[in-house]
Every structure is written in C-alpha cells, then in structure tokens.
Amino acid sequence: MEKRMWLTGATLIDGSGGEPLENSGVFIEGKKIMYAGSASSFIVPEGTEVIELHGKTIMPGMIDAHVHIHGPKSLNMAQVALEPSEMQMGRALQDLPKLIQAGFTTVRDVGSHVAVYIRDLMKEGVVKGPRIKTSRHMLSQTGGHADIHMLPSEMNIFTTCDGVDECIKTARTQFREGADFLKVCSTGGVLSEKDDPRWSQFRLDELKAIVYEAESVQSYVAAHAQGTQGIINALTAGVKTIEHGIYIDERGIELMLQQKAVLVPTLSIVHRIIQEGHKFGVPEFGIRKAQLVYQEHIEHMITAHKAGVVIASGTDFCSCAPVEHGGNALELELLVNDVGFTPMEAIVAATRSAAAAMQMSEQIGTIEAGKLADIIVLGVNPLSDIRLLQTNSNIEQVYLEGERLK
C-alpha cells in the first residue's frame, strides 16, 4: 500500500490565487494529492501519518521557469566554453540541494550541456533534487545570442543553425539527445558581446520550422526574445513562452493574449548584474547593456501585467555569483516591488503560471486533488511580506511527489 500522509491545521495557499484557507487539510497518497480543503470535511483513513501544522503555511512547491543548470564558474561565456564540462557538472550537482532548501521543487532549464544527464541521474535515484525539464542546448543563428562571439565558432558550446533545413535537423537532434522542449534565440541579448537585444535573429521560416518539429513530438518552443520584432516573430511562429520580453509592444501583448503564451521576465539576473556584476567578473559589455535595458524592461512588464498577460517567475540564475541558485525567490520580490504584483499574484507566478509556462498545468502548480504532491511548509505567511520566501529557515518542509526532501 502506498504511503499516506495528512497535513493538517495550516493556512493553505493553494496557488490558484484564491483566498487562503485556515485550518486546512491535505491528504497525500503515494505521489499524489487526493484531497485539499477544510480539515473538518475529510475523514482520515486509518494508518495515515498525521503531520500537525497549526500556525504554519502550506503552498505549492515553487517553480523557477527559467534557469541554467550547467555549473559555470562565472558569467563570462568565453571562460565557460574553455572549462571542462566535468567541472561544470560537479558544480551543477551542488545546485540541487540549494534549490530544494529554498523551496523550489521544479525548474525549467533553458540551456545546458549537462542538465539532461542530471535529470536522468535523478530518475535513476542516484541524486535528489528538484524536477528538471530541459531544452538541452540553446539554438542560435550564426552570430546570434548563443553563438559565443568572443571565441572561434568551433569552440561554441551551444548550437547554431542557419536555413530551414539546418534548423529542422538541429531541432530533431536536440530531441534525439534528450531535450524535453526547444529553446531558440529570436533576438540578441545582454550577455552576448557582438549583438544587441533589439536585433532580430532567425528568419520567420526558420522559427516556424523549429516550432513544427517541436509540435510534431508533442513538445513546444521557448524563445529568448528581447527586441520588439523578435518577440513578434517568435509568437507568429507559434512559440509558447517568451523569455525576457524586454521591448514587448502592444502588438506583442496582443499576440500573447491571443495565443495564451506565457511571459517569463527574468528580472533577477539583470537586477543582480547591475548591482554586483562588477564584483564577479561579468563582462563590461554585459553590465552596460543591463543598465541600458532595465528601466524599459520594468515599464513594459507593468504594461503587460495590466493587460492580462500571464507572467511566470523565472530568474535566469545558474551556479555562479552574483546569480547563484538558492536565491531564486528574489524574482517574486521584484515582481511585487517593481511590477506592482500583489504578494498573492507573485506566488501564483511562481506556482500556477510557472507550471503553465512548462506545459505542466495538469500535473503541478497548485495544491488540489489529482496533482503531484509538490508542497512546501512555511513557518511564516509570505502574504505579509513576500521577502520571507528568500530566507531558507522559513521553509521548514519540502515535499516532491510526496517524498520529504527537507
């Protein structure tokens, strides 16, 4: 018989955005939630482990919808490319407990040469950590955001493709090598030396070819898209999530609403680069571009939020300072302080909306019957101060598919 647990007495924030429920009860059988609601309305079966949580808060395990599980030593991509992947694998493995301790039970890796193997090691039970869905490599045109400009092209650790035929073969290859979904770069970026975030990358026919290949295997495409036209191109091609979205305009917002696409702003990485990048070897061009875009980024996120675009929490964090894993709840604070979210809206961004970004709404993101039992127990109420989620000691228990990891 599968293990049964009854979490009782806590205030329940279920991730849906509805009012918190006091004196709640959550019944878990095996990996799944079988009941979530008033504790007084459920008869607990005999033999169930009862966990008293009076004075505590229960909410879904948090989801970071934009990370890199690849273990770089710094944000200088040239240094990353020159370092052995075995070193990076070791650092990336050390990130797993940091994420669990911080209350993150799922992450979406949007570019890594080692995350596929870490995901598979977790499936084998060799290591413990948050659920990982990964795109494997980022796909870039030659000279694009994920073509490391500071080095000869043959030393690039990501994948370039040009023309429809190459894009088709490259997309198929990513799935062959274990990708869960695809990540394309439809614009330049902040940490790529020789391009600009406003520049469009990949032709529309190339983007459509990549989307077609993903949908052919019942998957989807996420797009690094910062410039206005590159965002529109990606959405026109059929991508499901826009990463960053710095210069999104009214047309981009209209397309997102029409297609029910999800926006993942990743405010945290730009915030940290501006504040501390100079201390940790972030290239000067990256700091300069981050400073240039940040205020407009905030303004456009405010506009998108007011228009009703679904926004998911994602940090763009990796293994190195100033964007090391463990501080991933910073994104919720920035959504509240800079974009005007309520604390409840920020929690939804890191739970239900982030699950939607991962195309996993039926499995995770809310505490309700039938979902996987990804749950965290807090000694505080984050609705009183969203910053409380950044203190690990406030996160007292972490459950992933019903297994207690903290």
C-alpha positions as a Python dict, from the first residue, in 0.01 Angstrom:
ca = {
    (1, 'M'): (0, 0, 0),
    (2, 'E'): (125, 347, -86),
    (3, 'K'): (226, 579, 195),
    (4, 'R'): (-46, 811, 322),
    (5, 'M'): (6, 1150, 487),
    (6, 'W'): (-236, 1403, 634),
    (7, 'L'): (-101, 1758, 663),
    (8, 'T'): (-342, 1936, 894),
    (9, 'G'): (-404, 2268, 1063),
    (10, 'A'): (-203, 2500, 840),
    (11, 'T'): (-318, 2800, 638),
    (12, 'L'): (-340, 2680, 278),
    (13, 'I'): (-228, 2898, -13),
    (14, 'D'): (-317, 2663, -297),
    (15, 'G'): (-151, 2850, -587),
    (16, 'S'): (-476, 2934, -764),
    (17, 'G'): (-484, 3293, -641),
    (18, 'G'): (-793, 3237, -427),
    (19, 'E'): (-831, 3331, -64),
    (20, 'P'): (-610, 3139, 183),
    (21, 'L'): (-788, 2865, 377),
    (22, 'E'): (-727, 2842, 750),
    (23, 'N'): (-732, 2509, 937),
    (24, 'S'): (-676, 2320, 613),
    (25, 'G'): (-607, 1957, 544),
    (26, 'V'): (-409, 1798, 261),
    (27, 'F'): (-424, 1422, 213),
    (28, 'I'): (-141, 1262, 16),
    (29, 'E'): (-136, 906, -108),
    (30, 'G'): (184, 797, -277),
    (31, 'K'): (296, 1071, -514),
    (32, 'K'): (-38, 1250, -544),
    (33, 'I'): (-266, 1484, -358),
    (34, 'M'): (-601, 1314, -303),
    (35, 'Y'): (-773, 1592, -106),
    (36, 'A'): (-709, 1958, -25),
    (37, 'G'): (-959, 2166, 168),
    (38, 'S'): (-1107, 2214, 511),
    (39, 'A'): (-959, 1973, 765),
    (40, 'S'): (-1300, 1922, 922),
    (41, 'S'): (-1451, 1796, 595),
    (42, 'F'): (-1230, 1490, 550),
    (43, 'I'): (-1222, 1157, 729),
    (44, 'V'): (-861, 1046, 765),
    (45, 'P'): (-813, 676, 682),
    (46, 'E'): (-660, 452, 945),
    (47, 'G'): (-286, 406, 920),
    (48, 'T'): (-226, 755, 784),
    (49, 'E'): (73, 953, 911),
    (50, 'V'): (-62, 1274, 1063),
    (51, 'I'): (155, 1586, 1049),
    (52, 'E'): (24, 1869, 1269),
    (53, 'L'): (93, 2210, 1116),
    (54, 'H'): (-104, 2458, 1325),
    (55, 'G'): (42, 2806, 1286),
    (56, 'K'): (219, 2710, 962),
    (57, 'T'): (151, 2792, 596),
    (58, 'I'): (127, 2536, 315),
    (59, 'M'): (175, 2629, -50),
    (60, 'P'): (281, 2454, -371),
    (61, 'G'): (649, 2393, -423),
    (62, 'M'): (788, 2691, -610),
    (63, 'I'): (887, 2667, -976),
    (64, 'D'): (1163, 2864, -1145),
    (65, 'A'): (1063, 2870, -1510),
    (66, 'H'): (1397, 2998, -1640),
    (67, 'V'): (1726, 2867, -1505),
    (68, 'H'): (2052, 2721, -1631),
    (69, 'I'): (2165, 2401, -1460),
    (70, 'H'): (2510, 2398, -1614),
    (71, 'G'): (2763, 2491, -1346),
    (72, 'P'): (2956, 2788, -1486),
    (73, 'K'): (3227, 2949, -1275),
    (74, 'S'): (3134, 3297, -1397),
    (75, 'L'): (2902, 3481, -1637),
    (76, 'N'): (3189, 3525, -1882),
    (77, 'M'): (3076, 3285, -2154),
    (78, 'A'): (3424, 3259, -2304),
    (79, 'Q'): (3554, 3121, -1975),
    (80, 'V'): (3259, 2883, -1958),
    (81, 'A'): (3335, 2745, -2304),
    (82, 'L'): (3701, 2683, -2219),
    (83, 'E'): (3638, 2491, -1898),
    (84, 'P'): (3592, 2111, -1886),
    (85, 'S'): (3227, 2009, -1873),
    (86, 'E'): (3308, 1766, -1591),
    (87, 'M'): (3390, 2062, -1365),
    (88, 'Q'): (3061, 2226, -1456),
    (89, 'M'): (2869, 1904, -1396),
    (90, 'G'): (3012, 1892, -1044),
    (91, 'R'): (2901, 2247, -966),
    (92, 'A'): (2559, 2190, -1116),
    (93, 'L'): (2504, 1887, -893),
    (94, 'Q'): (2577, 2109, -593),
    (95, 'D'): (2294, 2340, -701),
    (96, 'L'): (2027, 2073, -649),
    (97, 'P'): (2016, 2085, -268),
    (98, 'K'): (2034, 2465, -276),
    (99, 'L'): (1714, 2476, -479),
    (100, 'I'): (1536, 2228, -254),
    (101, 'Q'): (1640, 2417, 58),
    (102, 'A'): (1499, 2734, -100),
    (103, 'G'): (1162, 2567, -161),
    (104, 'F'): (1191, 2507, -537),
    (105, 'T'): (1060, 2168, -643),
    (106, 'T'): (1068, 2222, -1020),
    (107, 'V'): (1296, 2413, -1255),
    (108, 'R'): (1295, 2464, -1629),
    (109, 'D'): (1647, 2460, -1768),
    (110, 'V'): (1665, 2669, -2085),
    (111, 'G'): (2018, 2594, -2199),
    (112, 'S'): (2274, 2348, -2064),
    (113, 'H'): (2501, 2072, -2186),
    (114, 'V'): (2476, 1877, -1857),
    (115, 'A'): (2114, 1917, -1736),
    (116, 'V'): (1993, 1621, -1945),
    (117, 'Y'): (2229, 1391, -1756),
    (118, 'I'): (2143, 1536, -1415),
    (119, 'R'): (1774, 1490, -1491),
    (120, 'D'): (1838, 1128, -1583),
    (121, 'L'): (2050, 1067, -1272),
    (122, 'M'): (1757, 1186, -1062),
    (123, 'K'): (1525, 949, -1247),
    (124, 'E'): (1764, 666, -1156),
    (125, 'G'): (1761, 776, -793),
    (126, 'V'): (2134, 848, -788),
    (127, 'V'): (2086, 1210, -676),
    (128, 'K'): (1799, 1407, -523),
    (129, 'G'): (1683, 1747, -635),
    (130, 'P'): (1405, 1946, -797),
    (131, 'R'): (1228, 1814, -1104),
    (132, 'I'): (1413, 1930, -1415),
    (133, 'K'): (1277, 1986, -1762),
    (134, 'T'): (1549, 2090, -2005),
    (135, 'S'): (1588, 2225, -2356),
    (136, 'R'): (1946, 2091, -2370),
    (137, 'H'): (2128, 2342, -2596),
    (138, 'M'): (2005, 2686, -2692),
    (139, 'L'): (1955, 2718, -3068),
    (140, 'S'): (2105, 3024, -3232),
    (141, 'Q'): (2173, 3153, -3577),
    (142, 'T'): (2538, 3206, -3664),
    (143, 'G'): (2646, 3524, -3487),
    (144, 'G'): (2335, 3512, -3270),
    (145, 'H'): (2286, 3533, -2895),
    (146, 'A'): (2401, 3177, -2821),
    (147, 'D'): (2696, 3183, -3061),
    (148, 'I'): (2975, 3281, -2820),
    (149, 'H'): (3120, 3578, -3005),
    (150, 'M'): (3444, 3609, -2813),
    (151, 'L'): (3574, 3273, -2938),
    (152, 'P'): (3626, 3095, -3271),
    (153, 'S'): (3300, 2941, -3388),
    (154, 'E'): (3427, 2585, -3348),
    (155, 'M'): (3459, 2641, -2972),
    (156, 'N'): (3093, 2731, -2920),
    (157, 'I'): (2927, 2506, -2658),
    (158, 'F'): (2576, 2580, -2781),
    (159, 'T'): (2426, 2502, -3122),
    (160, 'T'): (2400, 2718, -3431),
    (161, 'C'): (2183, 2651, -3733),
    (162, 'D'): (2108, 2852, -4046),
    (163, 'G'): (1840, 2796, -4306),
    (164, 'V'): (1528, 2585, -4278),
    (165, 'D'): (1697, 2251, -4348),
    (166, 'E'): (1962, 2301, -4079),
    (167, 'C'): (1702, 2420, -3831),
    (168, 'I'): (1491, 2109, -3892),
    (169, 'K'): (1785, 1872, -3845),
    (170, 'T'): (1910, 2058, -3538),
    (171, 'A'): (1567, 2053, -3374),
    (172, 'R'): (1538, 1680, -3433),
    (173, 'T'): (1887, 1627, -3296),
    (174, 'Q'): (1802, 1806, -2971),
    (175, 'F'): (1512, 1571, -2909),
    (176, 'R'): (1727, 1273, -3005),
    (177, 'E'): (1974, 1379, -2737),
    (178, 'G'): (1706, 1404, -2468),
    (179, 'A'): (1561, 1756, -2477),
    (180, 'D'): (1216, 1797, -2322),
    (181, 'F'): (1142, 2108, -2530),
    (182, 'L'): (1336, 2352, -2751),
    (183, 'K'): (1485, 2694, -2678),
    (184, 'V'): (1557, 2937, -2963),
    (185, 'C'): (1712, 3282, -2963),
    (186, 'S'): (1500, 3513, -3176),
    (187, 'T'): (1691, 3826, -3072),
    (188, 'G'): (2027, 3937, -2942),
    (189, 'G'): (2089, 3965, -2571),
    (190, 'V'): (2264, 4126, -2276),
    (191, 'L'): (2547, 3876, -2227),
    (192, 'S'): (2630, 3823, -2595),
    (193, 'E'): (2912, 4055, -2698),
    (194, 'K'): (2853, 4146, -3062),
    (195, 'D'): (2477, 4180, -3084),
    (196, 'D'): (2205, 4400, -2941),
    (197, 'P'): (1891, 4291, -2752),
    (198, 'R'): (1680, 4477, -3009),
    (199, 'W'): (1817, 4289, -3311),
    (200, 'S'): (1601, 4013, -3459),
    (201, 'Q'): (1757, 3671, -3517),
    (202, 'F'): (1637, 3373, -3723),
    (203, 'R'): (1403, 3429, -4015),
    (204, 'L'): (1035, 3359, -3965),
    (205, 'D'): (1051, 3046, -4183),
    (206, 'E'): (1337, 2912, -3969),
    (207, 'L'): (1143, 2974, -3647),
    (208, 'K'): (832, 2811, -3793),
    (209, 'A'): (1035, 2504, -3891),
    (210, 'I'): (1168, 2468, -3536),
    (211, 'V'): (820, 2507, -3386),
    (212, 'Y'): (681, 2249, -3629),
    (213, 'E'): (942, 1993, -3524),
    (214, 'A'): (868, 2050, -3155),
    (215, 'E'): (494, 2020, -3201),
    (216, 'S'): (546, 1704, -3407),
    (217, 'V'): (670, 1530, -3092),
    (218, 'Q'): (406, 1692, -2869),
    (219, 'S'): (651, 1943, -2729),
    (220, 'Y'): (693, 2320, -2759),
    (221, 'V'): (940, 2603, -2808),
    (222, 'A'): (1056, 2874, -2567),
    (223, 'A'): (1212, 3185, -2720),
    (224, 'H'): (1483, 3411, -2583),
    (225, 'A'): (1317, 3723, -2721),
    (226, 'Q'): (1407, 4073, -2607),
    (227, 'G'): (1355, 4303, -2906),
    (228, 'T'): (1014, 4408, -3034),
    (229, 'Q'): (1023, 4242, -3377),
    (230, 'G'): (1195, 3928, -3249),
    (231, 'I'): (915, 3885, -2995),
    (232, 'I'): (652, 3924, -3267),
    (233, 'N'): (837, 3682, -3497),
    (234, 'A'): (860, 3419, -3223),
    (235, 'L'): (492, 3447, -3138),
    (236, 'T'): (391, 3443, -3504),
    (237, 'A'): (590, 3122, -3544),
    (238, 'G'): (399, 2966, -3254),
    (239, 'V'): (633, 2965, -2955),
    (240, 'K'): (465, 2906, -2619),
    (241, 'T'): (681, 3122, -2392),
    (242, 'I'): (866, 3449, -2433),
    (243, 'E'): (1178, 3471, -2220),
    (244, 'H'): (1273, 3823, -2104),
    (245, 'G'): (1041, 4022, -2335),
    (246, 'I'): (1226, 4346, -2267),
    (247, 'Y'): (1089, 4555, -2557),
    (248, 'I'): (747, 4395, -2594),
    (249, 'D'): (493, 4634, -2750),
    (250, 'E'): (116, 4643, -2795),
    (251, 'R'): (128, 4401, -3088),
    (252, 'G'): (339, 4156, -2891),
    (253, 'I'): (100, 4177, -2598),
    (254, 'E'): (-196, 4124, -2831),
    (255, 'L'): (-35, 3810, -2977),
    (256, 'M'): (46, 3675, -2632),
    (257, 'L'): (-314, 3714, -2521),
    (258, 'Q'): (-448, 3558, -2843),
    (259, 'Q'): (-217, 3258, -2821),
    (260, 'K'): (-225, 3221, -2442),
    (261, 'A'): (153, 3243, -2439),
    (262, 'V'): (340, 3295, -2112),
    (263, 'L'): (590, 3573, -2042),
    (264, 'V'): (893, 3498, -1823),
    (265, 'P'): (1060, 3835, -1747),
    (266, 'T'): (1373, 3718, -1557),
    (267, 'L'): (1417, 4048, -1377),
    (268, 'S'): (1651, 3893, -1122),
    (269, 'I'): (1955, 3840, -1342),
    (270, 'V'): (1956, 4197, -1475),
    (271, 'H'): (1897, 4330, -1123),
    (272, 'R'): (2192, 4131, -988),
    (273, 'I'): (2422, 4217, -1280),
    (274, 'I'): (2360, 4588, -1228),
    (275, 'Q'): (2408, 4566, -852),
    (276, 'E'): (2700, 4326, -825),
    (277, 'G'): (2824, 4225, -1170),
    (278, 'H'): (3142, 4431, -1140),
    (279, 'K'): (3245, 4228, -833),
    (280, 'F'): (3224, 3892, -1007),
    (281, 'G'): (3379, 3928, -1349),
    (282, 'V'): (3068, 3999, -1554),
    (283, 'P'): (3197, 4143, -1884),
    (284, 'E'): (3172, 4519, -1909),
    (285, 'F'): (2951, 4499, -2218),
    (286, 'G'): (2701, 4288, -2019),
    (287, 'I'): (2686, 4537, -1732),
    (288, 'R'): (2645, 4827, -1973),
    (289, 'K'): (2361, 4661, -2164),
    (290, 'A'): (2187, 4554, -1841),
    (291, 'Q'): (2190, 4914, -1719),
    (292, 'L'): (2058, 5031, -2055),
    (293, 'V'): (1755, 4800, -2068),
    (294, 'Y'): (1642, 4761, -1708),
    (295, 'Q'): (1404, 5054, -1666),
    (296, 'E'): (1234, 4996, -2000),
    (297, 'H'): (1208, 4628, -1913),
    (298, 'I'): (1021, 4714, -1593),
    (299, 'E'): (789, 4956, -1771),
    (300, 'H'): (697, 4702, -2037),
    (301, 'M'): (635, 4431, -1775),
    (302, 'I'): (397, 4668, -1595),
    (303, 'T'): (210, 4725, -1921),
    (304, 'A'): (193, 4352, -1998),
    (305, 'H'): (74, 4271, -1646),
    (306, 'K'): (-202, 4533, -1661),
    (307, 'A'): (-309, 4394, -2000),
    (308, 'G'): (-359, 4050, -1850),
    (309, 'V'): (-61, 3864, -1995),
    (310, 'V'): (22, 3552, -1792),
    (311, 'I'): (359, 3615, -1628),
    (312, 'A'): (566, 3336, -1474),
    (313, 'S'): (852, 3363, -1230),
    (314, 'G'): (1196, 3284, -1367),
    (315, 'T'): (1536, 3413, -1263),
    (316, 'D'): (1793, 3312, -1529),
    (317, 'F'): (2012, 3204, -1237),
    (318, 'C'): (2292, 2948, -1262),
    (319, 'S'): (2577, 2831, -1038),
    (320, 'C'): (2794, 3142, -1007),
    (321, 'A'): (2781, 3472, -823),
    (322, 'P'): (2601, 3705, -845),
    (323, 'V'): (2327, 3475, -981),
    (324, 'E'): (2382, 3157, -783),
    (325, 'H'): (2094, 2921, -713),
    (326, 'G'): (1930, 2939, -373),
    (327, 'G'): (1821, 3300, -402),
    (328, 'N'): (1561, 3227, -669),
    (329, 'A'): (1270, 3375, -470),
    (330, 'L'): (1418, 3719, -542),
    (331, 'E'): (1207, 3721, -859),
    (332, 'L'): (889, 3729, -652),
    (333, 'E'): (1011, 4034, -460),
    (334, 'L'): (1092, 4216, -786),
    (335, 'L'): (752, 4133, -933),
    (336, 'V'): (593, 4289, -625),
    (337, 'N'): (819, 4590, -579),
    (338, 'D'): (892, 4680, -941),
    (339, 'V'): (599, 4550, -1146),
    (340, 'G'): (316, 4602, -898),
    (341, 'F'): (212, 4244, -829),
    (342, 'T'): (39, 4166, -503),
    (343, 'P'): (217, 3902, -291),
    (344, 'M'): (-55, 3653, -391),
    (345, 'E'): (-2, 3730, -761),
    (346, 'A'): (371, 3676, -718),
    (347, 'I'): (309, 3337, -556),
    (348, 'V'): (81, 3242, -847),
    (349, 'A'): (360, 3348, -1087),
    (350, 'A'): (594, 3102, -913),
    (351, 'T'): (339, 2819, -899),
    (352, 'R'): (37, 2800, -1131),
    (353, 'S'): (171, 3034, -1401),
    (354, 'A'): (518, 2878, -1397),
    (355, 'A'): (357, 2535, -1438),
    (356, 'A'): (171, 2676, -1739),
    (357, 'A'): (500, 2800, -1885),
    (358, 'M'): (631, 2445, -1858),
    (359, 'Q'): (314, 2300, -2016),
    (360, 'M'): (261, 2107, -1689),
    (361, 'S'): (-58, 2263, -1554),
    (362, 'E'): (-228, 1925, -1522),
    (363, 'Q'): (48, 1786, -1301),
    (364, 'I'): (186, 2065, -1081),
    (365, 'G'): (146, 2431, -980),
    (366, 'T'): (-150, 2410, -743),
    (367, 'I'): (-249, 2209, -439),
    (368, 'E'): (-559, 2021, -547),
    (369, 'A'): (-677, 1663, -585),
    (370, 'G'): (-507, 1477, -866),
    (371, 'K'): (-191, 1690, -878),
    (372, 'L'): (153, 1568, -780),
    (373, 'A'): (230, 1632, -413),
    (374, 'D'): (488, 1909, -456),
    (375, 'I'): (438, 2105, -135),
    (376, 'I'): (633, 2335, 94),
    (377, 'V'): (555, 2413, 458),
    (378, 'L'): (647, 2757, 589),
    (379, 'G'): (685, 2885, 940),
    (380, 'V'): (568, 3227, 819),
    (381, 'N'): (296, 3373, 597),
    (382, 'P'): (453, 3514, 278),
    (383, 'L'): (141, 3718, 207),
    (384, 'S'): (252, 3951, 485),
    (385, 'D'): (595, 4005, 326),
    (386, 'I'): (699, 3830, 5),
    (387, 'R'): (1066, 3865, 104),
    (388, 'L'): (1013, 3598, 369),
    (389, 'L'): (1042, 3338, 93),
    (390, 'Q'): (1410, 3430, 49),
    (391, 'T'): (1505, 3304, 396),
    (392, 'N'): (1563, 2930, 383),
    (393, 'S'): (1494, 2879, 752),
    (394, 'N'): (1136, 2995, 689),
    (395, 'I'): (1090, 2698, 456),
    (396, 'E'): (1062, 2417, 707),
    (397, 'Q'): (949, 2122, 496),
    (398, 'V'): (972, 2039, 126),
    (399, 'Y'): (786, 1754, -45),
    (400, 'L'): (846, 1643, -403),
    (401, 'E'): (589, 1393, -530),
    (402, 'G'): (508, 1311, -170),
    (403, 'E'): (868, 1244, -67),
    (404, 'R'): (1003, 1470, 202),
    (405, 'L'): (1336, 1623, 94),
    (406, 'K'): (1366, 1882, 373),
}
